[in-house]
Amino acid sequence: STWGIILEVNSHMLPTDRKRSTQPYNIIFAISRCIRCLCLFGVWVSLTTTAVPTSVLATWYMFIASCIFLPLQRPWLEKKKQIGKEEVKSIVMCGGFHAVSVYFLLTGVRVCGPSAALLVECLDLFISAITPTKSDSRGVIPKLRWKLRVAVVALLGYLILWLALAFAEVDEHREGDLVLTEADHIQKPSFVSPTATETSIAFIGLFISVVFRNILKNRSKALAYEVGGAKRLQSLIVPSTVVWLLVPATVATIRSEVSFSVFNYFFTNLFIAFGLFVLTFYMDSLSLPHIHSQLKSKIGCLLPAVVGVGIESSITAHQWEPALVWASLLCLLFGSSLLDDQTVDSDTQPSRQRHVIWNSLPTSRGIRAFFRSVLEGRDTRRILMFLTLNLMFTAVEALYGYFTNSLSLISDASHMLFDCTALAIGLYAAYMSKWRATQTFSYGYGRFEVLSGFVNGVFLVVIAFLVLVEALERLFDPPEINTNQLLLVSVCGFCVNMVGIVFFHEHHTHAHSHGGGECALSGDSSDSHGHAHAANFNMQGIFLHILADTLGSLGVIVSCLVIEWWKWYIIDPLCSLIISVLIVASVIPLLRQSAQTLLQRAPEYMEHSLEEALIDVKRVDGVVSCQRPHFWTFVNDEVVGTLHVSINESADPQVVLKNVSLLLANRGVRKTTVQVQVTRER
C-alpha cells in the first residue's frame, strides 16, 4: 500500500477522462523523479570516493549543465524577447538562490546521504499545507487543528531522521565496502566519518536548500514571462549560478591540502550533471503542466524518498539504525495521508470521505483491470512470469549477499533490479498500448510499445558504452578477481536468463527491408504480409535486454573458469569488450527501425508497392490526379495513409472514394483518409 499512497489520487480529485489523458505525463514525471534519485546517489559516490570539494564539484556540474543549456536554448538570439536591466538583476539574483540551493544540497548529500536529502525534500508537501491562505477565514479552529496535526507529524518524522543520522557510527573497514588506501593513489577524504555536529549542520543545510529552491521557484514564475519562457530563463540562470559558485570553489581549491582533478570520472560526472540538472528539467517542463497538484507533490517527493531509502538501506556504509529511517519515512507518509483528508470540502459528510490508504489497497479496480489485461495477452503474460522470476532471484541474491556481507552478490542484485525495471517498463507499455483512443490521444496508445523498445535500446547502448570504457581501462591494467562466489552467481543468472530466452526467442528477428525490390500485395494477403515484415519493438527491446544479460553471464562464466585454471586476468576485460560490441551490434537495428517508426517514415518494405499503388490510383475511373500522399507505420504492422485525389465532374465521389480506399487496403494500408475534390473543366 506504500506505492498506492504515493501514486493514488481520490476519485473526487480528477474526472475519469482526465485521469486517463494525464497518465502518460504522470509516468514521465515519475521517471524524472527516479532519475533525480539515481543522480543523487551518483553525486554521493563522487563526493565520498574522491577528494574534490563540494563547491568545486557543484561548479563543475553547473558548468556542464550550462554547456548543454546554452546551445539548446540560444538565449542570445535577437528575435527573442529583449531583456532589460531589471530582468538581468533578477536573473543574477535567481542564480544566487540556485547556487545556495545546489551547494547545500550537495553538502547534505555528502554528509547525510542521498536518502536523507530526498526525505528532507518531502518538506515541499507540508509547506503549502501549513502556510496560511485566504480560505482559512472559514472554519478557523478546524483548519488550525488540522495544520497542527500535520506539522507535528512532519516534525516528528524529521526529528527521528536527525537522531538516526547524528548518532550514527561509521565503520570504516567493514568488509564488502569501498575502502580507499594508499595503493589507490587517492588520499582518503576527511569527511568520510563526520561528527554529530557536522551531520547536524549539513542536515539543517538540506532544509536551507529546500527553502531557497522554493524562493527560486516563486521568483521564476513571474520572471519567466518577462524574459520569454521558463526554458530560456533556465538557460540564463544556470550560467549565473556558475559565476556565484566560482568564488567558494576557488577558495576551496586554494585551501585544499589534497591534490584532486575534476576530470576524474569525467563521463560519470557528465551523466550525473545531464540527468540531475538538464534531463529532469525538460521532463518536468513537459509533464508538470498536465499533472494534478496533489499528485505532483506525491510523485515528486514521496516516490524518490521511498526509492532512495530502500537503496541506501542496503548499500550505505553508515551504521544508522534502518528502523529509525524507515520510521521517519512512515511518519512523512502518514502526514501526506492527513493532507488528503482536507481535499474534501468541510461541508462534505464524513461518510463520503475516502481515505487514500483505503483507495490504495491491492483489491482496487485499477489493479484488477491491469492484471486481467496482462493475463489475457500471451506476450504480457510471459513478461509478467519472467519479471516475477527475476524479482524472486533478485530478492534471494540480495538477502544472501546482505547476510553474508558479499559485495559481489549485492552488486549483481542491483544489476538484476535494473533488468527488472526494463521488464516492468515493457510490461506497462504493452498494457498501455491496449487502451482505447481518447479525444486527446486520437490515435490511441499503441506507440508506447515503439517508444518502450526505443528507450530499452538506448539503455542497452548506454550500458554497453560504460562496459566498453571500463573494459578498455582494465585491458591495460587487469585487476585480480576473486572467483569464489562469482561463478555460482553467474551460473544461476545464466539459468534464469535462459528461461527468458526460451520465452521470447520468437522476437529475435528484426523487421527487414527489401530495398528497391518488389513487394507486391494483393487481396487478403496484406495482413499476413504485414506481420511477416513488422516487428514488435517492445518485445524486441525486452529480448535484447535478456540476451545482453545472458551474454554477460556467459562471459563471466568463461572468465571465471579461465582465471581459475590459468590465472589469465586479462580475459575478463576481453570478454566484456566482445560482449559490449555484440550488444551494440544487435541493438542498432532496433534503434534504427523504432526511430523510423517514431519519425513516421514510410515502411521500407512497402516503398515500391506504394509507388505502384499511387500509379493505380491515377488509373481509377474519374481520377484526374493525386497529391500529397503520406504513408507511415503507426505501430507494428499497422500502416496509415492520407491522400488528396482530384476527380472530374462526371465521376461519382463516393465510388471513387470506395475504389481508392479498397486499392490502398489491398496494398497493406489499413487506415486511410482520402480527400476527394471535384475539378471543374474550363
PLY file of the C-alpha trace (Angstrom):
ply
format ascii 1.0
element vertex 682
property float x
property float y
property float z
element edge 681
property int vertex1
property int vertex2
end_header
0.00 0.00 0.00
3.02 2.32 0.27
3.15 2.69 -3.51
-0.59 3.30 -3.54
-0.14 6.16 -1.08
2.34 7.73 -3.47
0.55 7.24 -6.77
-3.17 7.04 -5.93
-5.45 10.06 -6.20
-9.01 10.06 -4.85
-11.73 9.83 -7.47
-13.15 13.21 -6.49
-9.90 14.96 -7.47
-9.88 14.18 -11.19
-12.55 13.28 -13.73
-12.30 9.82 -15.22
-11.37 11.01 -18.71
-8.70 13.37 -17.34
-7.12 10.56 -15.32
-6.58 8.59 -18.48
-5.34 11.55 -20.53
-2.79 12.67 -17.91
-1.45 9.23 -17.05
1.42 9.33 -19.60
2.56 12.63 -18.08
2.38 11.09 -14.62
4.69 8.31 -15.82
7.12 10.77 -17.38
7.25 12.77 -14.14
7.74 9.60 -12.07
10.65 8.56 -14.33
12.11 12.06 -13.94
12.00 11.77 -10.14
13.63 8.32 -10.24
16.39 9.71 -12.48
16.96 12.50 -9.96
17.16 9.93 -7.17
19.78 7.87 -9.03
21.77 11.00 -9.90
21.90 11.99 -6.23
23.36 8.58 -5.48
25.93 9.24 -8.18
26.77 12.58 -6.54
27.15 10.81 -3.21
29.56 8.26 -4.68
31.60 11.01 -6.38
31.88 13.07 -3.20
32.72 10.18 -0.87
35.27 8.43 -3.11
37.24 11.46 -4.31
38.86 14.43 -2.61
37.06 17.03 -4.76
35.49 19.77 -2.54
31.73 20.13 -2.65
31.79 23.66 -4.07
34.19 22.62 -6.84
32.04 19.65 -7.84
28.90 21.82 -7.74
30.60 24.38 -10.02
31.69 21.60 -12.37
28.15 20.19 -12.57
26.63 23.60 -13.27
29.29 24.33 -15.89
28.42 21.10 -17.70
24.72 21.97 -17.49
25.47 25.45 -18.89
27.34 23.94 -21.84
24.20 21.92 -22.63
21.54 24.56 -21.96
23.12 27.43 -23.92
23.41 25.64 -27.32
19.94 24.14 -26.91
18.08 27.35 -25.98
20.36 30.01 -27.57
19.02 32.83 -25.36
21.17 35.42 -27.14
19.18 35.37 -30.42
17.90 38.78 -31.45
14.47 37.52 -32.46
13.78 36.56 -28.87
12.38 38.95 -26.29
14.78 41.67 -25.21
15.97 41.54 -21.60
16.23 44.79 -19.63
18.49 45.74 -16.74
15.89 44.86 -14.13
15.46 41.40 -15.62
19.24 40.92 -15.63
19.39 41.81 -11.93
16.59 39.36 -11.21
18.34 36.62 -13.20
21.58 37.18 -11.28
19.65 37.09 -8.00
17.94 33.83 -9.04
21.37 32.44 -9.91
22.48 33.23 -6.34
19.44 31.43 -4.90
20.14 28.46 -7.15
23.82 28.42 -6.12
22.92 28.35 -2.41
20.34 25.61 -3.00
22.72 23.42 -5.03
25.65 23.91 -2.63
23.67 22.97 0.49
22.03 20.07 -1.35
25.39 18.57 -2.35
26.81 19.19 1.13
23.85 17.38 2.69
24.20 14.50 0.25
27.92 14.24 1.06
27.48 14.14 4.84
23.96 12.77 5.42
23.50 10.63 2.33
21.08 10.88 -0.63
18.13 9.28 1.18
18.22 12.00 3.87
18.26 14.67 1.15
15.26 13.07 -0.56
13.35 12.82 2.73
14.01 16.48 3.51
12.72 17.42 0.06
9.36 16.00 1.18
9.09 19.27 3.11
7.50 20.68 -0.07
4.46 18.54 0.71
3.84 20.31 4.01
4.92 23.89 3.31
1.90 24.70 1.13
-0.46 22.97 3.56
0.79 24.66 6.73
1.15 28.20 5.36
-2.00 30.36 5.89
-4.29 31.06 2.93
-7.31 33.26 2.26
-9.63 30.29 2.61
-8.61 29.88 6.25
-11.12 32.57 7.33
-13.85 29.95 7.18
-13.59 27.25 9.81
-10.54 28.68 11.57
-10.44 26.25 14.50
-10.75 23.00 12.46
-8.11 24.17 10.00
-5.72 25.17 12.77
-6.14 21.77 14.40
-5.54 20.01 11.11
-2.45 22.08 10.33
-1.12 21.46 13.82
-1.50 17.70 13.35
0.28 17.81 10.01
3.10 19.96 11.43
3.56 17.67 14.45
3.73 14.53 12.30
6.22 16.10 9.87
8.33 17.45 12.74
8.35 14.04 14.41
9.48 12.41 11.17
12.38 14.81 10.71
13.36 14.54 14.39
13.60 10.76 14.03
15.67 11.20 10.87
18.06 13.60 12.66
18.50 11.12 15.52
19.27 8.34 13.04
21.92 10.43 11.25
23.54 12.46 14.05
24.25 9.47 16.29
25.24 7.01 13.58
28.53 5.18 13.84
30.69 4.66 10.77
32.75 1.50 10.46
35.49 2.46 8.05
36.71 -1.09 7.50
33.50 -3.06 7.18
34.04 -5.99 4.84
32.47 -5.55 1.42
32.52 -1.74 1.45
34.76 0.52 -0.58
37.86 1.41 1.45
40.38 3.81 -0.08
44.03 3.07 0.69
47.38 4.48 -0.31
47.51 1.94 -3.12
44.62 3.76 -4.78
46.78 6.92 -5.12
43.90 8.91 -3.63
44.08 10.33 -0.14
41.04 9.36 1.89
38.79 12.42 2.37
38.36 13.66 5.91
34.57 13.86 5.52
34.05 10.08 5.29
33.43 9.96 9.05
31.58 13.19 10.01
30.93 14.14 13.60
27.49 14.64 15.07
27.90 18.42 14.84
28.90 18.28 11.15
25.98 15.99 10.42
23.53 18.32 12.20
24.83 21.35 10.29
24.58 19.50 6.97
21.08 18.33 7.92
20.00 21.93 8.55
21.64 22.85 5.24
19.27 20.47 3.45
16.31 22.46 4.79
18.00 25.68 3.69
18.36 24.15 0.21
14.63 23.39 0.07
13.72 26.90 1.23
15.94 28.60 -1.34
14.66 26.30 -4.06
11.08 27.34 -3.26
12.11 31.02 -3.27
13.70 30.48 -6.68
10.57 28.71 -7.93
8.29 31.57 -6.85
10.52 34.27 -8.34
10.91 32.35 -11.59
7.16 32.19 -12.29
6.81 35.91 -12.96
10.32 36.32 -14.36
9.80 33.57 -16.96
7.06 35.61 -18.63
9.25 38.71 -18.74
12.27 37.01 -20.35
10.35 34.86 -22.84
9.73 31.48 -21.25
10.87 29.13 -18.49
13.40 27.30 -20.69
15.13 30.48 -21.74
15.16 31.64 -18.13
16.76 28.37 -17.01
19.46 28.69 -19.68
20.31 32.11 -18.20
20.10 31.17 -14.51
22.45 28.19 -14.78
25.45 30.22 -16.12
24.89 32.85 -13.43
24.91 30.02 -10.89
28.36 29.04 -12.15
29.59 32.60 -11.55
28.22 32.59 -8.00
29.83 29.22 -7.23
33.23 30.19 -8.64
34.11 32.19 -5.50
33.71 29.37 -2.93
35.16 26.88 -5.43
38.31 28.99 -5.84
38.71 29.38 -2.08
38.21 25.64 -1.54
40.78 24.83 -4.21
43.38 27.11 -2.65
42.79 25.80 0.87
42.69 22.13 -0.15
45.64 20.12 1.14
44.91 17.22 -1.19
45.54 17.25 -4.93
42.45 16.47 -6.99
41.15 16.72 -10.53
37.59 17.38 -11.67
38.31 15.29 -14.78
38.38 12.07 -12.74
35.31 10.01 -13.62
34.56 12.54 -16.37
31.85 10.53 -18.13
30.20 9.63 -14.83
30.02 13.28 -13.78
28.81 14.21 -17.27
25.88 11.80 -17.00
25.13 12.97 -13.45
25.08 16.67 -14.42
22.98 15.95 -17.50
20.45 13.84 -15.60
20.24 15.98 -12.45
20.02 19.46 -13.99
19.09 19.11 -17.69
17.11 15.94 -18.42
14.88 16.22 -15.35
14.22 19.90 -16.12
12.93 19.14 -19.63
10.93 16.12 -18.46
9.34 18.23 -15.71
8.59 21.04 -18.17
6.78 18.52 -20.37
4.78 16.76 -17.65
4.08 19.20 -14.80
1.51 21.41 -16.62
-0.70 18.33 -17.11
-0.49 16.83 -13.60
-2.83 17.46 -10.71
-1.15 19.48 -7.97
-1.59 16.89 -5.22
-0.36 14.01 -7.36
2.55 16.24 -8.43
3.59 16.61 -4.80
3.27 12.93 -4.04
5.25 11.71 -7.06
7.81 14.49 -6.76
8.52 13.95 -3.05
7.43 10.56 -1.75
8.35 8.33 -4.70
12.08 9.24 -4.79
12.17 9.18 -0.96
10.90 5.59 -0.84
13.28 4.52 -3.62
16.23 6.34 -2.03
15.70 4.91 1.45
15.32 1.42 0.02
18.55 1.66 -1.97
20.68 3.30 0.72
19.46 0.89 3.41
21.23 -1.91 1.55
24.41 -0.24 0.27
25.36 2.56 2.67
28.38 2.42 4.96
26.54 4.41 7.66
25.66 2.28 10.65
22.44 4.12 11.40
19.55 2.00 12.52
17.43 1.31 9.39
14.30 1.08 11.55
14.64 4.77 12.51
14.96 5.94 8.91
12.01 3.82 7.83
10.04 5.18 10.81
10.83 8.70 9.62
9.59 7.81 6.14
6.38 6.29 7.55
5.73 9.48 9.53
6.02 11.52 6.34
3.73 9.08 4.51
1.20 9.36 7.32
1.48 13.15 7.18
0.77 13.05 3.44
-2.33 10.95 4.11
-3.50 13.62 6.58
-3.24 16.13 3.74
-5.68 14.01 1.73
-8.30 14.34 4.47
-8.60 18.06 3.65
-9.09 17.65 -0.09
-12.82 17.26 0.50
-14.76 20.39 1.46
-15.66 20.76 5.12
-19.38 20.54 4.31
-18.98 17.06 2.86
-20.32 14.30 5.09
-17.60 12.24 6.78
-19.09 9.06 5.39
-18.28 10.23 1.89
-14.63 10.97 2.64
-12.46 8.18 1.30
-9.03 7.78 2.83
-6.15 7.45 0.41
-4.88 4.26 2.10
-8.26 2.61 1.53
-8.14 3.59 -2.13
-4.63 2.18 -2.47
-5.46 -1.39 -1.37
-4.40 -4.09 -3.87
-8.05 -5.02 -4.44
-8.77 -1.73 -6.19
-10.44 -1.78 -9.58
-7.45 -0.38 -11.45
-5.05 -3.09 -10.28
-7.56 -5.84 -11.04
-8.07 -4.40 -14.54
-4.30 -4.24 -15.03
-3.70 -7.88 -14.12
-6.75 -9.01 -16.08
-5.43 -7.27 -19.19
-1.91 -8.61 -18.66
-3.05 -12.21 -18.17
-5.22 -12.11 -21.31
-2.28 -11.46 -23.65
0.29 -14.15 -24.44
3.28 -11.82 -24.56
2.29 -9.80 -21.49
1.64 -13.00 -19.55
5.15 -14.21 -20.33
6.67 -10.85 -19.40
4.89 -10.99 -16.04
6.05 -14.57 -15.40
9.67 -13.76 -16.23
9.53 -10.50 -14.25
8.28 -12.43 -11.21
11.09 -14.99 -11.62
13.65 -12.21 -11.96
12.36 -10.41 -8.86
12.47 -13.62 -6.83
16.05 -14.31 -7.90
17.00 -10.69 -7.17
15.46 -10.84 -3.68
17.19 -14.13 -2.83
20.51 -12.83 -4.15
20.22 -9.52 -2.27
19.26 -11.20 1.03
22.04 -13.80 0.73
24.53 -11.07 -0.11
23.35 -8.95 2.82
23.63 -11.74 5.39
26.98 -12.97 4.03
28.24 -9.38 3.59
29.16 -10.13 -0.05
29.56 -7.02 -2.18
29.58 -9.03 -5.44
26.17 -10.57 -4.73
24.67 -7.21 -3.76
26.10 -5.60 -6.90
24.67 -8.34 -9.12
21.31 -7.98 -7.36
21.34 -4.26 -8.18
22.07 -5.13 -11.81
19.19 -7.61 -11.83
16.93 -4.93 -10.35
17.80 -2.68 -13.31
16.77 -5.50 -15.65
13.51 -5.87 -13.74
12.91 -2.16 -14.32
13.32 -2.67 -18.07
10.88 -5.58 -17.94
8.39 -3.51 -15.94
8.61 -0.69 -18.48
7.97 -3.15 -21.30
5.06 -4.75 -19.44
3.35 -1.45 -18.71
3.94 -0.25 -22.27
2.23 -3.39 -23.57
-0.65 -2.74 -21.19
-0.97 0.93 -22.20
-0.95 0.04 -25.89
-4.35 -1.64 -25.39
-6.04 1.49 -24.08
-8.80 2.94 -26.20
-8.28 6.12 -28.16
-9.41 9.33 -26.49
-10.04 12.85 -27.66
-6.55 13.83 -26.53
-4.81 10.72 -27.94
-6.95 10.21 -31.01
-4.68 7.52 -32.49
-4.67 5.53 -29.26
-1.67 4.48 -27.17
-0.11 1.90 -29.48
3.05 3.99 -29.95
4.02 3.33 -26.33
5.30 -0.08 -27.39
7.51 1.54 -30.02
8.71 4.14 -27.51
9.42 1.41 -24.95
11.53 -0.50 -27.47
13.46 2.65 -28.35
14.08 3.52 -24.68
15.24 -0.02 -23.88
17.56 0.15 -26.88
19.04 3.44 -25.66
19.54 1.92 -22.18
21.40 -1.01 -23.71
23.66 1.29 -25.73
24.49 3.30 -22.60
25.25 0.12 -20.65
27.39 -1.24 -23.47
29.29 2.06 -23.72
30.02 2.11 -19.98
31.15 -1.53 -20.08
33.32 -0.75 -23.11
35.02 2.19 -21.37
35.64 0.15 -18.23
36.93 -2.81 -20.26
39.40 -0.59 -22.14
40.71 0.79 -18.85
41.14 -2.71 -17.38
42.66 -4.09 -20.55
45.96 -2.34 -19.85
45.90 -2.98 -16.10
43.74 -6.07 -15.38
42.89 -6.36 -11.67
42.85 -9.58 -9.70
39.40 -11.13 -9.37
38.08 -13.37 -6.61
36.02 -16.07 -8.34
34.77 -17.89 -5.23
31.13 -16.74 -5.33
31.21 -15.13 -8.76
30.98 -18.42 -10.66
27.94 -19.59 -8.68
26.15 -16.26 -9.16
26.86 -16.18 -12.90
25.67 -19.76 -13.42
22.41 -19.06 -11.56
21.93 -15.84 -13.52
22.62 -17.66 -16.78
19.95 -20.26 -15.96
17.39 -17.57 -15.14
18.17 -15.67 -18.34
17.87 -18.84 -20.42
14.26 -19.07 -19.25
13.74 -15.61 -20.74
15.47 -16.65 -23.97
13.06 -19.58 -24.27
10.08 -17.31 -23.54
10.96 -14.56 -26.02
13.13 -16.26 -28.67
10.49 -15.72 -31.34
11.09 -11.96 -31.11
14.77 -12.18 -32.02
14.16 -11.36 -35.68
14.15 -7.70 -36.66
11.97 -6.08 -39.24
13.81 -6.15 -42.53
13.79 -4.23 -45.75
13.67 -5.27 -49.36
15.34 -2.11 -50.53
14.18 -1.45 -54.04
12.86 -4.96 -54.65
9.24 -5.63 -55.45
6.93 -6.36 -52.57
3.55 -6.88 -54.15
0.46 -7.20 -52.03
-2.96 -8.20 -53.08
-6.22 -9.26 -51.62
-6.27 -10.78 -48.16
-2.57 -11.42 -48.15
-1.91 -7.93 -46.80
-2.40 -8.95 -43.20
-0.03 -11.87 -43.33
2.47 -9.84 -45.19
2.37 -7.05 -42.68
3.04 -9.48 -39.89
5.89 -11.04 -41.77
7.72 -7.75 -42.13
6.69 -5.86 -39.00
8.12 -6.38 -35.55
7.00 -5.68 -32.03
9.67 -3.22 -30.91
8.70 -3.52 -27.26
9.23 -7.30 -27.26
12.45 -6.89 -29.24
13.78 -4.49 -26.61
12.90 -6.94 -23.82
14.50 -9.83 -25.69
17.69 -7.84 -26.30
17.90 -6.96 -22.59
17.64 -10.64 -21.71
20.13 -11.54 -24.46
22.61 -8.96 -23.14
22.29 -10.40 -19.62
22.73 -13.93 -20.95
25.87 -12.94 -22.84
27.12 -11.15 -19.72
26.57 -14.22 -17.55
28.24 -16.41 -20.17
31.22 -14.05 -20.33
31.56 -14.13 -16.54
31.44 -17.94 -16.53
34.17 -18.12 -19.18
36.26 -15.53 -17.33
35.93 -17.36 -14.00
36.96 -20.70 -15.50
39.95 -19.25 -17.37
41.11 -17.28 -14.31
40.63 -20.31 -12.06
42.66 -22.61 -14.34
45.27 -20.36 -15.95
45.18 -17.10 -13.96
44.68 -15.04 -17.14
43.10 -11.94 -15.61
43.05 -10.18 -18.97
40.26 -12.49 -20.11
37.71 -10.54 -18.03
38.09 -7.20 -19.91
38.41 -9.07 -23.21
35.07 -10.84 -22.67
33.47 -7.54 -21.58
34.84 -5.86 -24.71
33.44 -8.53 -27.02
30.07 -8.60 -25.26
29.66 -4.81 -25.39
30.37 -4.80 -29.13
27.86 -7.63 -29.70
25.20 -5.77 -27.67
25.62 -2.58 -29.69
25.58 -4.52 -32.98
22.32 -6.25 -32.02
20.64 -3.08 -30.74
21.40 -0.81 -33.72
18.67 -2.37 -35.97
16.10 -1.95 -33.19
17.07 1.70 -32.63
17.03 2.44 -36.36
13.64 0.85 -37.03
11.92 2.16 -33.90
13.28 5.65 -34.60
11.98 5.46 -38.16
8.56 4.48 -36.84
8.55 7.33 -34.32
9.58 9.73 -37.10
6.68 8.40 -39.23
8.81 7.14 -42.08
7.12 5.22 -44.88
7.65 1.45 -44.38
10.79 0.32 -46.19
9.30 -2.99 -47.29
6.31 -1.16 -48.89
8.09 1.64 -50.76
7.87 0.00 -54.20
4.36 -1.27 -53.51
3.16 2.21 -52.52
4.65 3.72 -55.67
2.67 1.22 -57.74
-0.43 1.91 -55.65
-0.25 5.62 -56.48
0.06 4.79 -60.16
-3.01 2.55 -59.89
-4.92 5.31 -58.11
-4.37 7.61 -61.09
-5.84 4.88 -63.33
-9.11 4.73 -61.38
-12.07 5.91 -63.46
-12.72 9.61 -62.91
-9.42 10.38 -61.13
-7.55 13.33 -62.64
-4.58 13.41 -60.24
-3.49 12.60 -56.71
-1.44 14.89 -54.47
0.09 14.99 -51.01
0.44 11.24 -50.36
1.55 10.47 -46.80
2.12 6.91 -45.56
3.70 5.83 -42.29
3.76 2.95 -39.83
1.76 3.70 -36.70
2.73 0.61 -34.72
3.98 -2.85 -35.69
2.12 -3.82 -38.90
-0.47 -1.02 -38.87
0.18 1.32 -41.82
-1.68 4.63 -42.01
-2.07 6.80 -45.10
-3.62 10.06 -46.26
-4.18 11.13 -49.88
-5.71 14.05 -51.79
-7.50 12.95 -55.00
-8.86 15.25 -57.73
-11.69 13.92 -59.91
-13.64 15.24 -62.89
-17.21 16.43 -62.70
-18.70 13.29 -64.21
-17.22 10.95 -61.61
-19.12 9.84 -58.53
-17.08 10.91 -55.43
-18.39 8.03 -53.30
-17.48 5.42 -55.91
-14.01 6.91 -56.36
-13.52 7.06 -52.60
-14.50 3.41 -52.24
-12.25 2.24 -55.09
-9.21 4.21 -53.88
-9.65 3.03 -50.28
-10.01 -0.59 -51.42
-6.95 -0.33 -53.64
-4.80 1.03 -50.81
-6.17 -1.57 -48.40
-5.12 -4.33 -50.79
-1.64 -2.82 -50.77
-1.42 -3.07 -46.97
-2.55 0.42 -45.87
-5.10 -0.49 -43.22
-6.24 3.00 -42.24
-6.68 5.57 -45.00
-8.02 9.09 -45.15
-8.81 10.11 -48.72
-9.90 13.65 -49.56
-11.83 13.84 -52.84
-12.03 17.17 -54.67
-14.01 17.81 -57.87
-12.03 19.62 -60.55
-14.19 21.73 -62.82
-13.33 21.64 -66.52
-12.68 25.00 -68.19
0 1
1 2
2 3
3 4
4 5
5 6
6 7
7 8
8 9
9 10
10 11
11 12
12 13
13 14
14 15
15 16
16 17
17 18
18 19
19 20
20 21
21 22
22 23
23 24
24 25
25 26
26 27
27 28
28 29
29 30
30 31
31 32
32 33
33 34
34 35
35 36
36 37
37 38
38 39
39 40
40 41
41 42
42 43
43 44
44 45
45 46
46 47
47 48
48 49
49 50
50 51
51 52
52 53
53 54
54 55
55 56
56 57
57 58
58 59
59 60
60 61
61 62
62 63
63 64
64 65
65 66
66 67
67 68
68 69
69 70
70 71
71 72
72 73
73 74
74 75
75 76
76 77
77 78
78 79
79 80
80 81
81 82
82 83
83 84
84 85
85 86
86 87
87 88
88 89
89 90
90 91
91 92
92 93
93 94
94 95
95 96
96 97
97 98
98 99
99 100
100 101
101 102
102 103
103 104
104 105
105 106
106 107
107 108
108 109
109 110
110 111
111 112
112 113
113 114
114 115
115 116
116 117
117 118
118 119
119 120
120 121
121 122
122 123
123 124
124 125
125 126
126 127
127 128
128 129
129 130
130 131
131 132
132 133
133 134
134 135
135 136
136 137
137 138
138 139
139 140
140 141
141 142
142 143
143 144
144 145
145 146
146 147
147 148
148 149
149 150
150 151
151 152
152 153
153 154
154 155
155 156
156 157
157 158
158 159
159 160
160 161
161 162
162 163
163 164
164 165
165 166
166 167
167 168
168 169
169 170
170 171
171 172
172 173
173 174
174 175
175 176
176 177
177 178
178 179
179 180
180 181
181 182
182 183
183 184
184 185
185 186
186 187
187 188
188 189
189 190
190 191
191 192
192 193
193 194
194 195
195 196
196 197
197 198
198 199
199 200
200 201
201 202
202 203
203 204
204 205
205 206
206 207
207 208
208 209
209 210
210 211
211 212
212 213
213 214
214 215
215 216
216 217
217 218
218 219
219 220
220 221
221 222
222 223
223 224
224 225
225 226
226 227
227 228
228 229
229 230
230 231
231 232
232 233
233 234
234 235
235 236
236 237
237 238
238 239
239 240
240 241
241 242
242 243
243 244
244 245
245 246
246 247
247 248
248 249
249 250
250 251
251 252
252 253
253 254
254 255
255 256
256 257
257 258
258 259
259 260
260 261
261 262
262 263
263 264
264 265
265 266
266 267
267 268
268 269
269 270
270 271
271 272
272 273
273 274
274 275
275 276
276 277
277 278
278 279
279 280
280 281
281 282
282 283
283 284
284 285
285 286
286 287
287 288
288 289
289 290
290 291
291 292
292 293
293 294
294 295
295 296
296 297
297 298
298 299
299 300
300 301
301 302
302 303
303 304
304 305
305 306
306 307
307 308
308 309
309 310
310 311
311 312
312 313
313 314
314 315
315 316
316 317
317 318
318 319
319 320
320 321
321 322
322 323
323 324
324 325
325 326
326 327
327 328
328 329
329 330
330 331
331 332
332 333
333 334
334 335
335 336
336 337
337 338
338 339
339 340
340 341
341 342
342 343
343 344
344 345
345 346
346 347
347 348
348 349
349 350
350 351
351 352
352 353
353 354
354 355
355 356
356 357
357 358
358 359
359 360
360 361
361 362
362 363
363 364
364 365
365 366
366 367
367 368
368 369
369 370
370 371
371 372
372 373
373 374
374 375
375 376
376 377
377 378
378 379
379 380
380 381
381 382
382 383
383 384
384 385
385 386
386 387
387 388
388 389
389 390
390 391
391 392
392 393
393 394
394 395
395 396
396 397
397 398
398 399
399 400
400 401
401 402
402 403
403 404
404 405
405 406
406 407
407 408
408 409
409 410
410 411
411 412
412 413
413 414
414 415
415 416
416 417
417 418
418 419
419 420
420 421
421 422
422 423
423 424
424 425
425 426
426 427
427 428
428 429
429 430
430 431
431 432
432 433
433 434
434 435
435 436
436 437
437 438
438 439
439 440
440 441
441 442
442 443
443 444
444 445
445 446
446 447
447 448
448 449
449 450
450 451
451 452
452 453
453 454
454 455
455 456
456 457
457 458
458 459
459 460
460 461
461 462
462 463
463 464
464 465
465 466
466 467
467 468
468 469
469 470
470 471
471 472
472 473
473 474
474 475
475 476
476 477
477 478
478 479
479 480
480 481
481 482
482 483
483 484
484 485
485 486
486 487
487 488
488 489
489 490
490 491
491 492
492 493
493 494
494 495
495 496
496 497
497 498
498 499
499 500
500 501
501 502
502 503
503 504
504 505
505 506
506 507
507 508
508 509
509 510
510 511
511 512
512 513
513 514
514 515
515 516
516 517
517 518
518 519
519 520
520 521
521 522
522 523
523 524
524 525
525 526
526 527
527 528
528 529
529 530
530 531
531 532
532 533
533 534
534 535
535 536
536 537
537 538
538 539
539 540
540 541
541 542
542 543
543 544
544 545
545 546
546 547
547 548
548 549
549 550
550 551
551 552
552 553
553 554
554 555
555 556
556 557
557 558
558 559
559 560
560 561
561 562
562 563
563 564
564 565
565 566
566 567
567 568
568 569
569 570
570 571
571 572
572 573
573 574
574 575
575 576
576 577
577 578
578 579
579 580
580 581
581 582
582 583
583 584
584 585
585 586
586 587
587 588
588 589
589 590
590 591
591 592
592 593
593 594
594 595
595 596
596 597
597 598
598 599
599 600
600 601
601 602
602 603
603 604
604 605
605 606
606 607
607 608
608 609
609 610
610 611
611 612
612 613
613 614
614 615
615 616
616 617
617 618
618 619
619 620
620 621
621 622
622 623
623 624
624 625
625 626
626 627
627 628
628 629
629 630
630 631
631 632
632 633
633 634
634 635
635 636
636 637
637 638
638 639
639 640
640 641
641 642
642 643
643 644
644 645
645 646
646 647
647 648
648 649
649 650
650 651
651 652
652 653
653 654
654 655
655 656
656 657
657 658
658 659
659 660
660 661
661 662
662 663
663 664
664 665
665 666
666 667
667 668
668 669
669 670
670 671
671 672
672 673
673 674
674 675
675 676
676 677
677 678
678 679
679 680
680 681
